[in-house]
Amino acid sequence: MNNLLRLLLIVSSFFIWHILENMMRNIKFLSGMVTILGLITLIFGLIIIFGAVLIYKPGNETVGSILVLVFSIVSFFVGGGFIVGTVLGIIGGILGLLKK
């Protein structure tokens, strides 16, 4: 009985080790994906800021508004801005288009 318990403990520890090893491999992959999505979101945010600056330059309102609108909508799918930033970007882009 004691040997059977030891054998069961050894076999179960191998299975647990295998499961933990696979989880760590998946975590490394996911952390790489999160880093890539974070960089994409940062680039989109910088483009939105650049578009917002263009809105206040005479003659570039339309280009800036379109940049803000497009990248605000795309950032919604990437997950940037926690929805509030996306909504504010869309509102800002529309107001920039309506600016005369």
Secondary structure, DSSP 8 states (H G I E B T S, - for coil): -HHHHHHHHHHHHHHHHHHHHHHHHHHHHHHHHHHHHHHHHHHHHHHHHHHHHHHTSTT-HHHHHHHHHHHHHHHHHHTGGGTHHHHHHHHHHHHHHH--
